[in-house]
Amino acid sequence: MQRTTLPATVATGALLLSLTGCGGDAEAGGKTVTVTVGYQSKTINTVTAGTLLRALGSFERELRALGRRDGHTYKVKWQDYATGAPITAQMVAGKVDIGSMGDFPLLINSGRGKQLNAPTRLVSVTGYNLRGGLNTIVTRPGSDLRELSELRGKQVSTSVGSAADGTLVRALQRAGIDPEDGIHKLNQQPAVGASALQAGSADALSQFVAWPGLLAFQGKAKALYDGARLNLPTFHGVTTRAKFADERPAVVKAFLAAQIDATRYLRAHPLPAARKVAKATGLPPEVVYLYNGAGGIATFDPTLKPSLIAALKKDVPVLRAAKLVGPVDVNSFVDDRYIKRAYGSTDAYAKALRTTPPASSSQIWLKGEERTRSFRTPAELLRFASTHRDLIRAAYVPDAATGTLWYADRAVWVKDGAGLRAFVTPANARTWSASHPGARTVSYATALKESG
């Protein structure tokens, strides 16, 4: 990673110069500074740098405190986007100062910034999944597709250059399918792709959070491929314009301090956090909790973990093969100086860096309750669910093979000599059953009935 000492604070006189564009709308003699933040409200594993951060007002509080110290007035302009690509376009144009996006878009962000002489820096992580479970490929509920290999020659919607596209490319390659010639790839925004899936003009949809979980919750899709099968970390992170960071390091530090605060809030209050995000985005809170809740698919941690940076380096060849980016120097892109300062001490950051994801647990959210009930095993959850069917708001179980959390009533259930196990996809269930003689697939209703 980059050097560990911040450049000297910009002199007071320089800070008061009249600036143009982001990071310095000049008002009242140049003392008002507008910071423009690009975020993706519905990409809910970025909420600690976007939707939840905005709802909590954490960044604004940090900036007010900074203003009391340096005499400036700070304003925040929030700009919401559907994907990372337009955030990058605005950043290299100098119109967005800080943005959050997925791992593949982050690399494009770095490549485009370097190409256009407007370099950017990766300064923190928002949500991650060490196995790749943030991205899922889904089909229509009535589809006959049961294996990824059956996508050969089919119409598959994704957002080219996105993290979900990266999952699709890698998954197809492992299945022996050329990701360019083996399928008919539709380059579509997530909402457009979801509509195409419903209309039948797309046979499958590969997307990032929260689209697969939302469509499955609504009964409009079923999971075909669990991204965690790749066993490669996926994450979203925060990037900033290098020029802005050099000129206003205190603002970047304030943003990351606010992100740390939002992360702590999400961990301590997962259900209230899910409700806040749901209210801001229009997403069902049950879907938000699937990803962002306790032991959810996404783990929230701002630190730049070596395992995630190593995964980012493995992403570069995939994007280069697709001619979406030129050479990217990940080491020079990753800059941990600001997040270290936001933690306040080297020891505090080192401790945070060592944290590991909590194990996913089976959980039930009952109607009228502001907490979830946890169970040691999916079988225990089923026994409770069988006697509280009318009271259940949502039930979640981890995939027995990948650990990916999923809805209990949308999971594929398998019964063997050891009991009942849940899986996100039929493929995951078949892989398990193949090595467990006597295992059989059962419906959710049967699983409930046989749980006793």
C-alpha positions as CSV (number, residue, x, y, z in Angstrom):
1,M,0.0,0.0,0.0
2,Q,1.0,3.6,-0.3
3,R,3.1,5.7,2.0
4,T,1.8,6.1,5.5
5,T,2.3,9.8,6.1
6,L,-0.2,12.4,4.9
7,P,1.1,15.4,3.0
8,A,1.4,18.5,5.1
9,T,-2.0,20.3,5.7
10,V,-2.6,22.9,3.0
11,A,-1.8,26.4,4.3
12,T,-4.7,28.4,5.5
13,G,-4.2,31.0,2.8
14,A,-4.4,28.4,0.1
15,L,-7.5,27.0,1.6
16,L,-9.2,30.3,1.2
17,L,-8.5,30.7,-2.4
18,S,-11.5,30.9,-4.7
19,L,-12.1,27.4,-6.1
20,T,-14.4,26.2,-8.8
21,G,-16.3,22.9,-9.3
22,C,-16.5,20.3,-6.6
23,G,-14.6,20.6,-3.4
24,G,-14.8,24.4,-3.5
25,D,-17.9,26.2,-4.5
26,A,-16.7,29.7,-3.5
27,E,-19.1,31.7,-1.3
28,A,-18.5,34.2,1.5
29,G,-14.9,35.0,0.4
30,G,-14.1,31.4,-0.4
31,K,-15.0,30.0,3.0
32,T,-17.8,27.7,1.9
33,V,-16.7,24.3,0.6
34,T,-19.2,22.0,-1.2
35,V,-18.2,18.3,-1.1
36,T,-20.0,16.2,-3.7
37,V,-20.5,12.5,-2.9
38,G,-21.6,10.0,-5.5
39,Y,-23.3,6.9,-4.1
40,Q,-25.6,4.1,-5.1
41,S,-28.6,4.0,-2.9
42,K,-29.9,0.7,-4.0
43,T,-26.5,-1.0,-4.0
44,I,-27.0,-1.6,-0.3
45,N,-23.6,-2.9,0.7
46,T,-22.3,0.6,0.1
47,V,-24.7,2.1,2.7
48,T,-22.0,3.0,5.2
49,A,-20.6,5.4,2.6
50,G,-24.0,6.4,1.1
51,T,-27.6,5.7,2.1
52,L,-27.2,5.0,5.8
53,L,-24.4,7.5,6.2
54,R,-26.7,10.1,4.7
55,A,-29.6,9.1,6.8
56,L,-27.6,9.3,10.0
57,G,-26.1,12.7,9.1
58,S,-22.7,11.4,10.2
59,F,-20.7,13.2,7.5
60,E,-22.4,16.5,8.1
61,R,-21.6,16.3,11.8
62,E,-18.0,15.6,11.1
63,L,-17.8,18.5,8.7
64,R,-19.4,20.9,11.2
65,A,-16.8,19.9,13.8
66,L,-14.1,20.4,11.1
67,G,-15.6,23.8,10.3
68,R,-15.4,24.9,13.9
69,R,-11.6,24.1,13.8
70,D,-10.7,25.7,10.4
71,G,-13.3,28.4,10.0
72,H,-14.9,27.0,6.9
73,T,-18.6,26.2,6.2
74,Y,-19.0,22.8,4.6
75,K,-21.9,21.6,2.5
76,V,-22.6,18.1,1.2
77,K,-24.2,17.4,-2.2
78,W,-25.4,13.8,-2.5
79,Q,-25.8,12.4,-6.0
80,D,-27.5,9.0,-6.4
81,Y,-26.6,6.6,-9.3
82,A,-27.6,3.2,-10.3
83,T,-24.1,1.8,-11.0
84,G,-20.5,2.9,-10.5
85,A,-19.8,3.8,-14.1
86,P,-21.5,7.3,-14.0
87,I,-19.8,8.0,-10.7
88,T,-16.4,7.4,-12.4
89,A,-17.4,9.6,-15.3
90,Q,-18.3,12.5,-12.9
91,M,-15.1,12.0,-10.9
92,V,-12.7,12.2,-13.8
93,A,-14.6,15.3,-14.9
94,G,-14.0,16.8,-11.5
95,K,-17.7,16.9,-10.6
96,V,-17.7,14.2,-7.9
97,D,-15.2,14.2,-5.0
98,I,-15.9,11.0,-3.2
99,G,-17.7,7.9,-4.6
100,S,-18.5,4.3,-3.7
101,M,-18.7,1.3,-6.1
102,G,-17.9,-2.3,-6.6
103,D,-14.5,-4.0,-7.1
104,F,-14.6,-4.1,-10.9
105,P,-15.9,-0.5,-11.3
106,L,-13.2,0.5,-8.8
107,L,-10.5,-0.8,-11.2
108,I,-12.2,1.0,-14.1
109,N,-12.3,4.1,-11.9
110,S,-8.5,3.8,-11.4
111,G,-7.8,3.1,-15.1
112,R,-9.9,5.9,-16.4
113,G,-8.5,8.4,-13.9
114,K,-5.0,7.6,-14.9
115,Q,-5.8,7.6,-18.6
116,L,-7.4,11.1,-18.3
117,N,-4.7,12.5,-16.0
118,A,-7.3,12.6,-13.2
119,P,-6.0,9.9,-10.8
120,T,-8.2,8.5,-8.0
121,R,-7.5,6.6,-4.8
122,L,-9.1,3.7,-3.1
123,V,-9.4,4.8,0.6
124,S,-11.7,2.3,2.3
125,V,-14.0,-0.6,1.9
126,T,-17.8,-0.7,2.6
127,G,-19.3,-4.2,2.4
128,Y,-17.5,-7.4,1.4
129,N,-18.0,-11.2,1.1
130,L,-14.9,-13.3,1.3
131,R,-16.4,-16.0,-1.0
132,G,-18.1,-13.8,-3.6
133,G,-21.7,-14.1,-2.3
134,L,-22.6,-10.5,-3.1
135,N,-23.4,-11.4,-6.7
136,T,-26.0,-13.9,-7.9
137,I,-27.3,-15.2,-11.2
138,V,-31.1,-15.7,-11.2
139,T,-33.7,-17.0,-13.6
140,R,-37.5,-16.8,-13.8
141,P,-39.4,-18.9,-11.2
142,G,-40.8,-21.2,-13.9
143,S,-37.5,-21.6,-15.8
144,D,-36.2,-25.0,-16.7
145,L,-32.6,-23.8,-16.2
146,R,-31.0,-25.6,-13.3
147,E,-27.2,-25.4,-14.0
148,L,-25.0,-22.6,-15.1
149,S,-23.8,-24.8,-18.1
150,E,-27.4,-24.6,-19.4
151,L,-26.9,-20.9,-20.2
152,R,-25.0,-21.7,-23.3
153,G,-26.6,-19.8,-26.2
154,K,-29.1,-18.1,-23.9
155,Q,-29.8,-14.4,-23.4
156,V,-28.2,-13.2,-20.2
157,S,-28.6,-9.7,-18.8
158,T,-25.9,-7.9,-16.8
159,S,-24.2,-4.5,-16.4
160,V,-21.0,-4.8,-18.4
161,G,-18.0,-3.8,-16.3
162,S,-19.9,-4.3,-13.0
163,A,-18.9,-6.7,-10.2
164,A,-21.9,-8.9,-11.2
165,D,-20.5,-9.0,-14.8
166,G,-17.2,-10.2,-13.3
167,T,-19.0,-13.0,-11.5
168,L,-20.8,-14.0,-14.7
169,V,-17.6,-14.0,-16.7
170,R,-15.7,-16.1,-14.2
171,A,-18.6,-18.5,-13.6
172,L,-19.0,-19.1,-17.3
173,Q,-15.3,-19.7,-17.8
174,R,-15.3,-22.4,-15.0
175,A,-18.3,-24.0,-16.7
176,G,-16.4,-24.1,-20.0
177,I,-18.4,-21.4,-21.7
178,D,-16.8,-18.5,-23.6
179,P,-18.3,-15.5,-21.8
180,E,-18.2,-13.5,-25.1
181,D,-19.4,-16.0,-27.7
182,G,-21.0,-18.7,-25.6
183,I,-24.0,-16.6,-24.5
184,H,-25.9,-13.6,-25.8
185,K,-24.9,-10.9,-23.3
186,L,-27.3,-8.0,-22.8
187,N,-25.6,-4.9,-21.4
188,Q,-28.4,-3.4,-19.2
189,Q,-28.9,-1.4,-16.1
190,P,-30.1,-3.5,-13.2
191,A,-33.7,-2.3,-13.3
192,V,-33.9,-2.8,-17.1
193,G,-32.4,-6.3,-16.8
194,A,-35.0,-7.2,-14.1
195,S,-37.8,-6.1,-16.5
196,A,-36.2,-8.1,-19.3
197,L,-36.2,-11.2,-17.1
198,Q,-39.8,-10.8,-16.3
199,A,-40.7,-10.2,-19.9
200,G,-38.9,-13.2,-21.1
201,S,-36.4,-11.3,-23.3
202,A,-33.6,-12.4,-20.9
203,D,-33.2,-16.0,-19.8
204,A,-31.1,-15.1,-16.8
205,L,-29.9,-12.0,-14.9
206,S,-26.5,-11.6,-13.2
207,Q,-26.6,-8.7,-10.8
208,F,-25.2,-7.3,-7.6
209,V,-27.0,-6.5,-4.4
210,A,-29.8,-6.0,-3.8
211,W,-31.4,-7.0,-7.1
212,P,-31.2,-10.9,-6.8
213,G,-32.5,-10.9,-3.3
214,L,-35.2,-8.4,-4.1
215,L,-36.5,-10.4,-7.1
216,A,-36.4,-13.7,-5.1
217,F,-38.2,-12.1,-2.2
218,Q,-40.9,-10.8,-4.6
219,G,-41.3,-14.3,-6.1
220,K,-40.1,-12.9,-9.5
221,A,-36.9,-15.0,-9.7
222,K,-35.0,-18.0,-8.3
223,A,-31.3,-18.4,-7.8
224,L,-29.4,-20.2,-10.4
225,Y,-25.8,-19.5,-9.4
226,D,-24.5,-18.5,-6.0
227,G,-21.5,-16.2,-6.5
228,A,-19.9,-17.7,-3.4
229,R,-19.2,-20.9,-5.5
230,L,-16.3,-18.9,-7.0
231,N,-14.7,-18.6,-3.5
232,L,-13.2,-15.3,-4.5
233,P,-13.7,-12.1,-2.4
234,T,-16.0,-9.4,-3.7
235,F,-16.4,-6.0,-2.2
236,H,-17.4,-2.4,-2.6
237,G,-15.2,0.5,-1.7
238,V,-14.7,4.2,-1.4
239,T,-12.7,6.2,-4.0
240,T,-11.7,9.8,-4.1
241,R,-10.1,12.2,-6.6
242,A,-6.4,12.3,-5.8
243,K,-6.4,16.1,-6.3
244,F,-9.3,16.6,-3.9
245,A,-7.6,14.3,-1.3
246,D,-4.3,16.2,-1.6
247,E,-6.0,19.6,-1.2
248,R,-8.5,18.6,1.5
249,P,-7.1,15.6,3.5
250,A,-9.1,16.7,6.5
251,V,-12.4,16.3,4.6
252,V,-11.4,12.8,3.4
253,K,-10.6,11.9,7.0
254,A,-14.0,13.4,8.1
255,F,-15.8,11.2,5.6
256,L,-14.0,8.1,6.7
257,A,-14.6,8.9,10.4
258,A,-18.3,9.2,9.5
259,Q,-18.2,5.9,7.6
260,I,-16.6,4.2,10.7
261,D,-19.5,5.7,12.8
262,A,-22.1,4.4,10.3
263,T,-20.5,1.0,10.3
264,R,-20.6,0.8,14.1
265,Y,-24.3,1.8,14.1
266,L,-25.1,-0.9,11.5
267,R,-23.4,-3.5,13.5
268,A,-25.0,-2.5,16.8
269,H,-28.5,-1.8,15.4
270,P,-28.9,-4.1,12.3
271,L,-32.7,-4.0,12.2
272,P,-33.1,-0.2,12.7
273,A,-30.3,0.3,10.1
274,A,-32.2,-2.0,7.7
275,R,-35.4,0.1,8.3
276,K,-33.6,3.4,7.6
277,V,-32.1,2.0,4.4
278,A,-35.5,0.6,3.4
279,K,-37.2,3.9,4.0
280,A,-34.6,5.8,1.9
281,T,-34.6,3.4,-1.0
282,G,-38.0,1.9,-1.1
283,L,-36.6,-1.6,-0.8
284,P,-38.3,-4.0,1.6
285,P,-36.5,-4.1,4.9
286,E,-36.6,-7.9,4.8
287,V,-34.4,-7.7,1.7
288,V,-32.0,-5.1,3.2
289,Y,-31.6,-7.3,6.2
290,L,-30.7,-10.3,4.1
291,Y,-27.6,-8.5,3.0
292,N,-26.9,-6.0,5.7
293,G,-28.2,-7.7,8.8
294,A,-26.4,-9.6,11.5
295,G,-24.4,-12.3,9.8
296,G,-25.8,-11.2,6.4
297,I,-24.3,-11.7,3.0
298,A,-22.3,-8.5,3.4
299,T,-19.8,-7.8,6.1
300,F,-19.2,-4.2,6.8
301,D,-15.6,-3.1,7.6
302,P,-13.9,0.0,6.3
303,T,-10.4,-1.4,6.6
304,L,-8.4,-2.3,3.4
305,K,-7.8,-5.9,4.1
306,P,-4.9,-7.6,2.3
307,S,-7.2,-10.5,1.1
308,L,-9.5,-7.9,-0.6
309,I,-6.6,-6.1,-2.3
310,A,-5.2,-9.4,-3.4
311,A,-8.6,-10.2,-5.0
312,L,-8.6,-6.8,-6.7
313,K,-5.4,-7.7,-8.4
314,K,-6.9,-10.9,-9.7
315,D,-9.8,-8.8,-11.2
316,V,-7.4,-6.8,-13.4
317,P,-6.8,-9.6,-16.0
318,V,-10.6,-10.2,-16.4
319,L,-11.2,-6.6,-17.2
320,R,-8.3,-6.3,-19.5
321,A,-9.4,-9.4,-21.4
322,A,-12.7,-7.7,-21.9
323,K,-10.9,-4.6,-23.1
324,L,-12.6,-2.5,-20.4
325,V,-9.4,-1.2,-18.9
326,G,-5.7,-0.8,-19.6
327,P,-2.9,-1.5,-17.1
328,V,-3.9,-0.8,-13.5
329,D,-1.4,-0.4,-10.8
330,V,-3.4,-1.6,-7.8
331,N,-0.6,-0.8,-5.3
332,S,-0.6,2.8,-6.2
333,F,-4.4,3.0,-6.3
334,V,-4.8,1.7,-2.8
335,D,-4.1,4.4,-0.2
336,D,-4.6,3.5,3.4
337,R,-3.3,6.7,4.9
338,Y,-6.6,8.4,5.4
339,I,-8.5,5.4,6.9
340,K,-5.6,4.9,9.4
341,R,-5.9,8.5,10.5
342,A,-9.6,8.2,10.8
343,Y,-9.2,5.3,13.3
344,G,-7.0,7.6,15.4
345,S,-4.1,5.3,16.0
346,T,-2.0,2.6,14.3
347,D,-3.1,0.1,17.0
348,A,-6.8,0.9,16.5
349,Y,-6.5,0.4,12.8
350,A,-4.4,-2.8,13.2
351,K,-7.0,-4.2,15.5
352,A,-9.8,-3.4,13.1
353,L,-7.8,-4.9,10.2
354,R,-7.7,-8.2,12.0
355,T,-11.5,-8.6,12.5
356,T,-13.1,-11.5,10.7
357,P,-16.7,-11.9,9.4
358,P,-19.3,-13.3,11.8
359,A,-20.7,-16.6,10.9
360,S,-24.1,-16.5,9.3
361,S,-26.8,-18.0,11.5
362,S,-30.4,-19.1,11.0
363,Q,-32.7,-16.3,12.0
364,I,-36.4,-15.5,12.1
365,W,-38.0,-12.0,12.1
366,L,-41.4,-12.2,13.6
367,K,-44.1,-9.6,12.8
368,G,-44.3,-6.9,15.4
369,E,-40.8,-7.6,16.8
370,E,-37.8,-5.3,16.6
371,R,-35.3,-8.1,16.8
372,T,-34.6,-11.4,15.1
373,R,-34.4,-14.8,16.8
374,S,-31.3,-16.9,16.1
375,F,-31.1,-20.6,15.9
376,R,-28.1,-22.9,16.0
377,T,-29.2,-24.9,13.0
378,P,-31.6,-24.6,10.1
379,A,-33.5,-27.6,11.5
380,E,-34.1,-25.7,14.8
381,L,-35.4,-22.7,12.8
382,L,-37.7,-25.1,10.9
383,R,-39.2,-26.5,14.1
384,F,-39.9,-23.0,15.4
385,A,-41.2,-21.8,12.0
386,S,-43.6,-24.8,11.8
387,T,-45.5,-23.6,14.9
388,H,-45.3,-19.8,14.1
389,R,-46.1,-19.8,10.4
390,D,-48.6,-16.9,10.5
391,L,-46.2,-14.7,12.6
392,I,-43.1,-14.9,10.4
393,R,-42.1,-11.8,8.6
394,A,-38.9,-13.3,7.2
395,A,-36.7,-16.4,7.9
396,Y,-33.1,-16.7,6.8
397,V,-30.8,-19.7,6.6
398,P,-27.2,-20.1,5.5
399,D,-26.2,-22.3,2.6
400,A,-24.7,-25.4,4.0
401,A,-21.8,-25.4,1.5
402,T,-21.1,-21.7,0.9
403,G,-22.5,-20.0,3.9
404,T,-24.5,-17.5,1.8
405,L,-27.6,-16.4,3.7
406,W,-30.9,-16.9,1.9
407,Y,-34.6,-16.9,2.5
408,A,-35.8,-20.1,4.1
409,D,-38.9,-20.3,1.9
410,R,-36.8,-19.7,-1.2
411,A,-34.0,-22.1,-0.3
412,V,-33.5,-25.6,-1.7
413,W,-33.8,-28.1,1.1
414,V,-32.0,-31.4,1.4
415,K,-32.6,-34.1,3.9
416,D,-30.0,-36.7,4.7
417,G,-29.1,-38.9,7.7
418,A,-27.8,-35.9,9.6
419,G,-31.0,-33.9,9.2
420,L,-32.2,-31.0,7.0
421,R,-29.8,-28.5,5.2
422,A,-30.5,-25.5,3.1
423,F,-28.9,-24.3,-0.1
424,V,-29.3,-21.1,-2.3
425,T,-29.4,-23.0,-5.6
426,P,-30.3,-26.4,-6.9
427,A,-26.7,-26.8,-8.1
428,N,-25.4,-26.3,-4.6
429,A,-27.8,-28.9,-3.3
430,R,-26.9,-31.4,-6.0
431,T,-23.2,-31.0,-5.3
432,W,-23.8,-31.7,-1.7
433,S,-26.2,-34.6,-2.4
434,A,-23.7,-36.3,-4.7
435,S,-21.3,-36.9,-1.9
436,H,-24.0,-37.8,0.7
437,P,-25.7,-41.1,-0.3
438,G,-29.4,-41.2,0.6
439,A,-29.8,-37.4,0.5
440,R,-33.0,-36.2,-1.1
441,T,-34.4,-32.8,-2.1
442,V,-37.6,-31.7,-0.3
443,S,-39.8,-28.7,-0.6
444,Y,-39.9,-26.0,2.1
445,A,-43.4,-27.2,3.1
446,T,-42.1,-30.8,3.5
447,A,-39.0,-29.5,5.4
448,L,-41.3,-27.8,7.8
449,K,-43.4,-30.9,8.2
450,E,-40.4,-33.2,8.7
451,S,-38.5,-30.9,11.0
452,G,-40.0,-32.4,14.1
